[in-house]
Amino acid sequence: MARYTEPRHTGEHILSEANGSRSREQAVLAAGNLVAGTVLARNATGEYVELAPAATDTTKTAVAVLYAATDASAAHAPCVVNVRDCEVIDSALGWPEGIDAPKTATAIGQLAAVGIIVR
């Protein structure tokens, strides 16, 4: 029998957030086909990209979490991101492949600095 793995649902990573849409912003995803809950950074032009902890530019700093799955593999795509005043579920976050424990801890601290608390 074939097994089906259900993808992450929109907002599934959120434990709590501020009233209304204070925790979220509309943004642009520069690249990638990413699932809801992916930890994001900003590139030099201010667009969101998947966190790249080994990078030497701004993409190594975690600043947001993708609210809903977004496909920007062919071109930039509009998206919604959690950027402040929320708690997110650690096990529901999408981390870059191969990220190690120290870099994960650093990213969690970076998210806390902008008001995104990982529980």
C-alpha positions in Angstrom: 0.0 0.0 0.0 1.3 3.4 -0.9 1.8 6.0 1.9 0.8 9.6 1.6 2.7 12.3 3.5 0.6 15.3 4.0 2.4 18.6 3.4 2.5 21.4 6.0 -0.6 23.4 6.1 -0.9 27.2 5.9 -0.1 28.6 9.4 0.4 25.2 10.9 3.7 26.4 12.6 1.9 29.1 14.6 1.3 28.6 18.3 0.1 32.1 18.9 0.2 35.5 17.2 -0.9 39.1 17.7 -4.4 40.2 17.0 -5.5 40.9 13.5 -2.6 40.6 11.1 0.0 42.4 13.2 2.3 39.4 13.1 2.2 39.1 9.3 3.3 41.1 6.3 2.9 40.6 2.5 6.3 40.2 0.9 8.1 38.7 -2.1 9.9 35.3 -2.1 12.9 35.6 -4.4 13.5 31.9 -5.1 12.6 28.4 -4.2 9.5 26.2 -3.8 9.1 26.4 0.0 6.7 24.9 2.5 4.7 26.7 5.1 6.9 27.2 8.2 10.2 27.6 6.3 12.7 29.9 8.2 13.6 32.8 6.0 16.3 35.5 5.6 16.4 38.6 3.4 18.7 39.0 0.4 20.6 42.2 -0.5 17.5 43.5 -2.3 15.2 42.9 0.7 13.3 40.0 -0.8 12.9 36.8 1.3 14.9 33.6 0.6 15.4 30.4 2.5 17.8 30.8 5.4 21.4 30.0 4.4 23.4 29.8 7.7 26.7 29.1 5.9 26.4 32.3 3.8 28.5 35.4 4.3 25.8 37.9 3.4 22.4 38.8 4.8 20.9 35.4 3.9 22.6 33.9 7.0 20.3 35.8 9.3 16.9 34.4 10.2 14.3 37.2 10.1 10.9 35.6 9.3 8.8 32.4 8.8 6.9 31.7 5.7 3.2 31.6 6.4 2.0 29.5 3.5 3.6 27.3 0.9 5.0 29.5 -2.0 6.5 28.5 -5.3 9.1 31.0 -6.6 11.1 28.5 -8.5 10.3 30.1 -11.9 10.1 33.7 -10.8 9.6 35.9 -7.8 6.3 35.3 -6.1 4.2 37.1 -3.6 4.0 35.6 -0.1 2.9 36.1 3.5 5.5 36.0 6.2 5.4 36.0 10.0 7.8 38.8 11.0 6.9 39.8 14.6 4.9 39.1 17.8 4.3 35.4 17.5 5.2 32.0 18.9 6.0 29.2 16.5 6.3 25.5 17.0 9.8 24.2 16.6 8.9 20.9 15.1 6.7 22.6 12.5 9.5 24.8 11.2 11.3 24.2 7.9 15.1 24.4 8.4 17.7 24.3 5.6 18.9 20.8 4.8 22.1 20.0 6.7 21.8 22.8 9.3 23.5 21.8 12.5 22.5 22.3 16.2 24.7 25.4 16.8 23.5 27.2 13.6 19.9 26.2 14.5 20.4 27.8 18.0 21.8 30.9 16.4 18.8 31.2 14.0 16.4 30.7 16.9 18.1 33.6 18.7 17.9 35.7 15.6 14.2 35.0 15.3 13.7 35.9 19.0 15.5 39.2 18.4 12.7 40.2 15.9 9.9 38.9 18.2 9.4 35.4 16.8 9.6 33.0 19.7 10.3 29.3 19.0 8.6 26.9 21.4 
